[in-house]
């Protein structure tokens, strides 16, 4: 049996969450290694590129969140086998990562710089990206982003939209997605209502 260890921060969200969810949904056995935030400074240099998530597959270490998510999706049966649908899935993974990276780059800025950068994102990149996602969802039928079923593309965008709507990002209105792309709010509710995902988060709340 393949031994998989997924290492990421100890919170529900971020770049490691789509792979966690995919492996859980697919019933794939893996070690969910969660790193408390306060331990990160002393562990950073142990990571190949000083970043997480990191996955070890039978002792072979792999970085890059979307590569990890695709692999997890394939193991779990949540990645398209059709080449065109896989292309659509990959586009959404990368576009979501692009927006997440732009927002993430503002975290270490000082207060004034952060405010200016996030106001700019809220007026430009964020609504542009989420409206594009909404268009992709509509073209695909309005329920799932590709392959006419739940895939890792849905898990990735679900996590991004959840983050944007959580109210945790100063200067980015928590209702921005609701106003810009309401279909993504309904999509997130649809993902969260999937039985295995609902059970996963219910179990997390009890811990």
PyMOL commands that set and color helices and strands:
alter all, ss='L'
color gray80, all
select helices_A, chain A and resi 17-25+37-46+65-76+83-104+111-123+125-139+152-165+176-180+182-193+195-206
alter helices_A, ss='H'
color red, helices_A
select strands_A, chain A and resi 4-9+31-35+54-57+60-62
alter strands_A, ss='S'
color yellow, strands_A
deselect
rebuild
show_as cartoon
